[in-house]
């Protein structure tokens, strides 16, 4: 199973639409996960035209999206328990808050956003993955999103790009 992972699209304030690099890659996934700060329902509609979508809300999402989506989900993908959360809060670093959100829940992987900083690492045998942002790179060199490949294990990769003719640069993390 291939899963497209994105966060922090902030549409329409940071971009008018999803980048072509992302929509092209997500045409080849079985499922899409959005980790919050979606802002506009149109983003979920556009993603839903590509593949089934699971999403959680972020701190910048309007109240109606927050109520409809919720802030945290635990889903099963190909037998793996995957925790999904935006990661905002008031104490500690984003990755620490995301990790604490699923303490004791037996997850294999935690997907989170909020910081716009791509991350792929293990913490206590749990894969921690932040795809970054495809529309607001902040101080990062590239815009980014993620792809998970799930079969007998979870493999995660970041897809980095800039809005230039240079195209898409993919960095794979094999776990």
C-alpha positions as CSV (number, residue, x, y, z in Angstrom):
1,X,0.0,0.0,0.0
2,X,1.2,3.5,-0.9
3,X,0.1,6.4,1.3
4,X,0.5,10.1,0.4
5,X,1.1,12.2,3.5
6,X,0.9,16.0,3.7
7,X,0.3,18.8,6.3
8,X,0.1,22.5,6.7
9,X,-1.3,23.4,3.2
10,X,-2.8,26.7,4.6
11,X,-4.8,27.2,1.4
12,X,-5.6,29.9,0.3
13,X,-3.4,32.0,2.5
14,X,0.0,30.3,1.5
15,X,-1.0,29.1,-1.9
16,X,-4.0,29.2,-4.2
17,X,-3.9,25.5,-4.9
18,X,-2.0,22.3,-4.2
19,X,1.3,22.1,-6.1
20,X,1.4,20.0,-9.3
21,X,4.4,18.0,-7.9
22,X,2.1,16.8,-5.1
23,X,-1.0,16.0,-7.1
24,X,1.1,14.1,-9.7
25,X,2.6,12.0,-7.0
26,X,-0.7,11.4,-5.2
27,X,-2.3,10.1,-8.3
28,X,-0.3,6.9,-7.6
29,X,-1.3,6.4,-4.0
30,X,-3.9,4.2,-2.4
31,X,-4.7,6.5,0.4
32,X,-4.0,10.1,1.5
33,X,-3.5,11.5,5.0
34,X,-3.7,15.2,5.7
35,X,-2.2,16.2,9.1
36,X,-4.1,19.5,9.6
37,X,-3.9,23.2,8.9
38,X,-6.0,22.5,5.8
39,X,-8.0,25.8,6.1
40,X,-10.3,25.2,3.1
41,X,-12.6,22.2,2.5
42,X,-11.7,22.5,-1.2
43,X,-8.3,21.0,-0.4
44,X,-9.9,17.8,1.0
45,X,-12.2,17.7,-2.0
46,X,-9.3,18.0,-4.4
47,X,-7.4,15.3,-2.6
48,X,-10.5,13.1,-2.4
49,X,-10.7,13.1,-6.2
50,X,-7.3,11.4,-6.2
51,X,-7.7,8.8,-3.5
52,X,-9.6,8.2,-0.2
53,X,-8.5,10.7,2.5
54,X,-8.1,10.6,6.2
55,X,-7.5,14.0,7.9
56,X,-7.2,15.6,11.3
57,X,-7.6,19.3,12.1
58,X,-4.8,21.7,13.0
59,X,-4.8,24.8,15.2
60,X,-5.3,27.1,12.2
61,X,-8.4,25.2,10.8
62,X,-11.8,26.8,11.0
63,X,-14.1,25.6,13.8
64,X,-16.3,23.6,11.4
65,X,-13.3,21.5,10.2
66,X,-12.0,21.1,13.7
67,X,-15.4,19.7,14.8
68,X,-15.9,17.5,11.8
69,X,-12.3,16.1,11.6
70,X,-11.2,16.0,15.2
71,X,-7.6,16.5,16.4
72,X,-6.4,12.9,16.7
73,X,-7.0,9.6,15.0
74,X,-5.7,6.1,15.3
75,X,-6.1,4.0,12.1
76,X,-5.0,0.6,10.8
77,X,-3.2,0.5,7.5
78,X,-2.0,-2.9,6.3
79,X,-1.9,-4.2,9.9
80,X,0.1,-1.3,11.2
81,X,-1.3,1.0,13.9
82,X,-0.8,4.6,12.7
83,X,-1.4,7.6,14.9
84,X,-2.4,10.9,13.2
85,X,-2.2,14.3,14.9
86,X,-1.3,17.8,13.9
87,X,1.1,18.3,16.9
88,X,0.2,21.8,18.1
89,X,0.2,22.6,21.8
90,X,1.8,24.8,24.4
91,X,4.6,22.7,26.0
92,X,7.7,21.1,24.5
93,X,8.6,20.5,20.9
94,X,6.2,19.4,18.2
95,X,7.6,15.9,17.9
96,X,7.5,15.4,21.7
97,X,3.8,16.5,21.8
98,X,3.0,14.1,18.9
99,X,4.8,11.3,20.7
100,X,3.0,11.9,24.0
101,X,-0.4,12.0,22.2
102,X,-0.2,8.3,21.6
103,X,1.6,7.2,24.8
104,X,0.5,3.6,25.7
105,X,-1.5,3.1,22.5
106,X,0.8,0.6,20.8
107,X,1.3,2.5,17.6
108,X,3.9,1.6,15.0
109,X,4.0,5.0,13.4
110,X,3.1,8.6,14.4
111,X,2.3,11.1,11.6
112,X,2.3,14.8,12.6
113,X,2.8,18.2,11.1
114,X,2.5,21.8,12.6
115,X,6.2,22.7,12.5
116,X,6.6,22.6,8.7
117,X,9.9,20.8,9.4
118,X,10.4,17.4,7.7
119,X,11.4,14.7,10.1
120,X,11.8,10.9,9.8
121,X,13.3,9.1,12.8
122,X,12.6,6.3,15.2
123,X,11.7,7.0,18.9
124,X,11.3,3.9,21.1
125,X,10.8,1.7,18.0
126,X,8.0,4.0,16.7
127,X,8.5,5.7,13.3
128,X,8.0,9.5,13.7
129,X,7.2,11.2,10.4
130,X,6.5,14.8,9.6
131,X,6.1,15.5,5.9
132,X,6.8,19.2,6.1
133,X,4.6,21.5,4.0
134,X,4.0,21.5,0.2
135,X,3.0,25.2,0.3
136,X,4.8,26.9,3.1
137,X,8.5,25.9,3.5
138,X,9.3,28.7,6.0
139,X,13.1,28.5,6.5
140,X,13.5,25.1,4.9
141,X,15.3,24.9,1.5
142,X,12.4,23.0,-0.1
143,X,8.7,22.4,0.0
144,X,7.9,18.8,0.9
145,X,5.4,16.0,1.3
146,X,5.7,12.3,2.1
147,X,5.1,8.9,0.8
148,X,4.7,5.8,3.0
149,X,5.0,2.3,1.6
150,X,3.5,-0.4,3.8
151,X,3.9,-4.1,3.3
152,X,5.8,-6.2,5.8
153,X,7.4,-3.0,7.1
154,X,6.8,0.7,6.8
155,X,9.1,2.6,4.5
156,X,8.9,6.4,4.6
157,X,10.3,9.0,2.2
158,X,10.2,12.7,1.8
159,X,9.6,14.3,-1.6
160,X,11.3,17.7,-1.8
161,X,10.7,20.3,-4.5
162,X,11.0,24.0,-5.3
163,X,8.8,25.8,-7.7
164,X,11.3,25.8,-10.5
165,X,12.2,23.8,-13.6
166,X,14.5,21.6,-11.5
167,X,11.6,19.3,-10.6
168,X,11.1,16.8,-7.8
169,X,13.9,15.5,-5.6
170,X,13.0,12.4,-3.6
171,X,14.9,11.3,-0.5
172,X,14.1,7.8,0.7
173,X,14.4,6.6,4.3
174,X,14.2,2.8,4.4
175,X,13.2,1.4,7.7
